[in-house]
Amino acid sequence: MVHLISALLVAASAIAMHAQGAPLLNKRIAQVIADSTAKWEQACLAAGGGQQCNPVSVTAFTTLLAAAGPCEQQDSADAMVDLAKTLNNDADMIKFAQIFAQQPRNTPNSQAVPYCQKAPKNSELNGLFQCQYQGADQKTFVGGLALGAAGTIPFGLSAPLSTLGSCPANPSGPIADGSQLTDITSDPGLQNIPSSSSSSSSSSSSSDGSSSSSDDASATTSEAAASTEAAATTTAAAASTTTAAASSGSSSGSFQLQNAKDAQALNAKFASLTADSSCNEGDQACIDGGFAQCVGGKFVNMGCGASTQCFALPLVNKPGTSLACTTSDDATARMAAAGATGGITGSD
């Protein structure tokens, strides 16, 4: 009888929590983060961005991890717009950057993710903030913050959203757990920006000086992974090698072959890694075919889009490598184009 009463009390408590809108389980809500910038990267390549596209894309989608700071996603969206402005203000790139700025971030415990509390660099992003996932408690934010506390109200607003968990691109509310805004809409929803937020001033909306923005965005990834071991450090350089090396006067042929050999070495090393391999915060790798980043001392595999896998690839225009989701045939062709033999790992 005692056990029966205890069970009834537990069930009643669970029902009460559910009635109040609290999630029954505190679980991690994640996504295939590489999908969040896939359409932006395609638009960038179509606009002629070439080798500048992937590093900005990789830097951006890693900001959706739970360990990222509250403004890193917005900073990356700014970098995406910066690059678009150097490519004739490409409209598709800007549109997908605006949608990316609203993509929900991973939550480690089924709580809503705090909002950035600063204005974006580019006026195209004014008033935009991330949606939340449906499985998150919309009244409690990561860190135990109650709705109304600092960081729980989007920048520029003075009160909580009338529809909790919503964003301009999806004003009806939060989106399904693990889903991508770009699969739901191609409209960033600028017409849905709350009036008090849309008037927020941008710190800089001109395109002056934007020609170097892609290097700035890449440098962010380099700083984040500065403490990694040799192989992962080379991987971080894949997304962030600075232009200093490119200006050293080396001929393209001399570094392209070395880039391919470095990429092959990384792919060979990645083949031996698992989700349980030791790592340092910020390390990046390809594990079991997916893009992975070290969070809390363990690799978190973010996967890749359908029919693609994660590989280290040689850069073409400057020394270094990059991590990207592509097909094995494409990765093999890139090694061969740089003059390397042995396929993806150098031993095929």
Buried (B, 14 or more C-beta within 10 A) or exposed (E): EEEEEEEEEEEEEEEEEEEEEBBEEEEEBBBBBBBBBBBBBBBBBEBEBEBBBBBBBBBBBBBBBBBBEBBBBBBBBBBBBBBBBBBEBBEBBBBBBBBBBBBBBBBBBBBBBBBBEEBBBBBBBBBBBBBBBBBBBBBBBBEEBEBEEEBBBBBBBEEBBEEBBBBBBBBEBBBEBBBBBBEBEEBBBBEBBBEEBBEBEBEBBEBEEBEEBBBBBBBBBBEBBEEBEEBBBBBBBBBBBBBEBBEEEBEEEEBBBBBBBBBBBBBBBBEEBEEEBEBBBBBBBBBBBBBBBBBEEEBBBBBBEEEBBBBBBBBBEBBBBBBBBBEEEEBBEBBEEBBBEBBBBBEE
